[in-house]
Amino acid sequence: MLTDTGGRFTARLLAEETDRARFVLELSTPEGAWSSEAAVSLATGEVTWQGWTGSGEPPEWLAHYARSALRSAWRAHADEGWPRRLTRWRGAPEVRRPRSGDGSD
């Protein structure tokens, strides 16, 4: 489901294995939707994903937020277990315009 603004990601736990946890990862913005399978290493917390389905690659800023959320889940999993589902919405980063340099800004 596409969002009206910003971006949303959902990670659903597929399996807890001896060396990693696997998630179905879905990202969406008003421009498109992408999905992949993500894995989080139990030893290091490294997050990797397979190729994306959807049109091209998802926005890097949204993939960054998804990676950060999975890393946070890794840090908490020893005490809380792996979450069955993580869903977050984030606003798109603002585009910075270059300053004109003429002192009028």
C-alpha positions, 0 to 999 in steps of 0.5 A, a space after each residue: 500500500 502506497 503512502 500519501 507522503 513520506 515513506 513506510 516500512 514493514 518488517 515481518 519475522 519469517 524465521 529465527 535461525 541459529 545464526 540469523 533472523 529473517 524478515 520480509 521487508 516492504 517499503 513504500 512511498 507515494 512513488 512506489 513500493 518495494 519488497 525484499 527478504 532481510 536477514 539480521 546476523 545474530 553475531 554482529 547485527 549486520 543487516 543484509 537484504 536480497 534484491 528488491 522487487 518493484 521498480 528500481 531501488 527504494 529510496 536510500 533514506 527509507 532503506 536506511 531507516 529500515 536498517 536502523 530499526 532492524 539493528 535496534 531489534 537486534 540490540 533488544 532481541 536478547 531481552 525481548 525476543 525478535 518482534 513479529 512485526 515492525 512498522 514505521 512511517 517516516 517523513 521524506 527528508 527535505 531537499 536542501 536548496 543551494 544558497 545563492 551566495 548573494 546575501 538575499 537568503 
